[in-house]
Amino acid sequence: MSSRRYRIVHHTTMRYDGEVSTSHNELRMTPVNEPGQATLEARVRVRPLTWSHVYEDSWGTQVMAMEAQSPHSVLEIEATSMVERSEMPVHAEAAGWAAVRAESTQDRLSEFIAQTPRTAPPEEVAALAAAVADEPTPRAAALALSGRVHELLTYEPGITGWQSTAAEVWSQRRGVCQDFAHVLLGGLRSIGLPARYVSGYVPAAAGEIERGQSAPARNHAWVEMWDGGWHPLDPTNPGSVGLDHVVLGRGRDYDDVSPFRGMFVGPGLADLDIAIIYTRLG
């Protein structure tokens, strides 16, 4: 069984226009522990820090709630983790359309079938989804729709914001990974397929990182759909979700698993700098 071990360092620096008297934030920067992914070490350092509390949210994601109550003009966050990823193919047989659309399945996975304001699809996306609903299995339909989303959207940073919806993204046919994920989620759910948003990390450039080497990485988003088991789909980067994809958390959409969110009292934010580095250890 193939496996890879990475050290991931995620450094965030927030610079304000002046002194902030207090700031409160929630951080989701610790990779999950699950079959196929073992988080062997994890720590989060915040400067300045008054207090913090770590808990697991309702989606199974580790959250660090923290507050800096002393005046500061810069907030620094460094999350370091060591993660071992191993191949864990989904062995579940395709459940089939009848099983996916059964009342028991729709009830059990209702949170991942209901649309959210982020994922509500425009008519054209719902039509694309309806056009693949005659595929022999839900899995085949999801793969076909993921491919169509990739073909019809252009990856372009800076066009959308963190609050963008699938409808807004579709209107301009451009966006980043979270936008591709929201459009695909809306399409899948419109034909009754349970689907969830996945937040994580991937290397910034294509190609395998050699042992002992370091490379820039980035926050990434992809999708998992249910057809007897949860199957990953990456509409931004077609192909299989592999050992370089490290999972931070899952939810209905971006709002459930945002790596960083919060509020502060003081002048506006002047600059936000994010640097993520993968080092392959084995």
C-alpha positions, 0 to 999 in steps of 0.5 A: 500500500502506497503512503506519503508523509508530509510536514505542513507549515501554514503561516498566516500574518494579518497586518492592520492599519493601526492597533487592534484592541482585541481579536477573536478567531476560529481556526480550522488548521489541524488535519483530521484523523481518519482511515487513510490519513493519520495526523501524527503531530499538530500544533498551532501557535498564535502571537499575541495570544490571551487564551484558546480553547480546542474542540471538535465541531459537529462536522468532526473538524478540530477547531481552535477558538482563540482571543488576543486581548492585548493591543496589536497591529499584527496577528501571526498564526503558525499551524504545523502538522505531520500527516501520513497519507495512505491509499484507501480506495472506496471498496463499496459497491455502487449503490445505484439510483434507487438506493441513493434516492431511497427515503432512508438515504435521503433522510440520513444524509439530508444535510448533504442533499439540501441546498445552502445559499452558497450552493443553490444552482442556477437553472443552467447548472441544474440542467447540466446535472439533469442531463447526466442523471441518466448515467447508469450509476450515481457515481458515473453521473457525478464524474460526468458533471464534475468534468463538465464543471471543469470544462465550463469554468475558468480558474482565475484568482481574484475574481470572486470573494470568500462570500461568492455563491454558485450562482454568482460564480456561474454568471461569470464562469470564473473562480477558484477551487471553492467556487468550482466545489460550490457549483458542483455541489449545487448540481449534484444535490439538484438531482438528489445526490448527497454531496459534501464540501471538503477543505484541505491542502494540496501542493501548489504545482503539479508533480510529485514532491521528492523525499526530503524536498519542500514545495509551496502548497495552498488551501484547496477545496473539493467534493465528496459524493455518496454512492454506497460510500463517499467518493472524492471528486476534484472539479478544479484538478480533474483526475483522482484525489490522491495522496497529496490531498490532505483533509482539514474538514468537511461540511455542507459548504465553505462556511462550515469549514473555513480555515480562518474566521473571526472579528476584531475591534480596531482599524481595518485590515491592511494586509493578509499574507498566507504561506503554506509549505509541504515537506515530504518526509517519506 
